[in-house]
Amino acid sequence: MNNYLLVGKIINTFGIKGEVKVLSDFEYKERIFKNGFSIYIGEDYNKEVINTYRVHKNYDLLTFMGYTNINEILKYKGLNIYINKDDLKLQDNEYLLSDLIGLEVYDNTSLIGVVIDYELNNTVLLKIKGEKNFYVPLVDEYIKKVDLKNRKIITNGGSNLIL
């Protein structure tokens, strides 16, 4: 199984010193976009090591070790960025939003649907397919437990759901 995880896309270069502009909504950016972290670019998963990171106007700007000129990094323009999921080193109580897709959702003990997608707004909303599609905010007031081992999510009840 492929252990690479899509975390963003290089949408352009930035300046002339080999910096790239990245569009990413990855939830653990602070762990991966840092000096010395290995990322993989494009369908060939070309390994590069991050040299610098900064944020500029809602974009992530990266430089890679050994690159100091715009002409050296043009080859990466438009390509996706991946990480090795094992490098993320998630704790037992941590998970990726993509890990929630396919989990059954229960209102206490009654099955009410399955997570089919999520939306990132001010709050993460899980899209649930049940008798009809609806959303559940991924916040402690609504979610009692996320159990990846048993592939289920327990909610606090139907009155808290967004139809």
C-alpha positions, 0 to 999 in steps of 0.5 A, a space after each residue: 500500500 502507498 504510504 504517501 499522503 497528499 498535503 498540498 500543491 505547488 502553484 507557482 514560484 515566488 521571487 527569484 531565490 528558489 522559493 515555491 508557493 504552496 496551497 495547502 489545507 493540511 491540518 498538521 502543517 506545523 509538523 511538516 512545513 519545517 526545516 529538515 522535514 522530507 517531502 515528496 513531489 509529483 507522481 514520481 515522489 521526488 524527495 526534497 528536504 525543506 530548508 525554510 518555511 513562511 506564510 505569505 497571504 494565505 499561502 505557504 512558502 517553502 525553499 528546499 535544501 540545495 536550491 537557490 535559484 528560481 530556474 532550479 525549481 521551475 520543474 516543480 510548478 503545478 505538482 502535488 506535495 506528499 509526505 510519508 504518513 509515518 513521518 507525521 508520527 501521530 499520537 494514539 488520540 490523533 488522526 487525519 480528517 481523511 481517516 474519518 471517511 467511511 466511519 459509521 456514525 452513531 447517535 449514542 447507540 443508534 447508527 445514523 449514517 457513514 462519513 462520506 466527506 468533510 468540509 473545512 470552514 471555521 469548523 470542520 464539518 463531517 458530511 454524513 450519508 444516512 436517510 438523507 445527507 447531513 453534517 456534523 461539526 467535528 467539535 467536542 460539544 457534538 462528538 463524544 468519541 472517535 474510535 478508529 479501531 472500531 471504525 465508528 464515531 459517537 455523537 451527542 444526539 440528533 438535535 445537534 446535527 446540521 441538516 
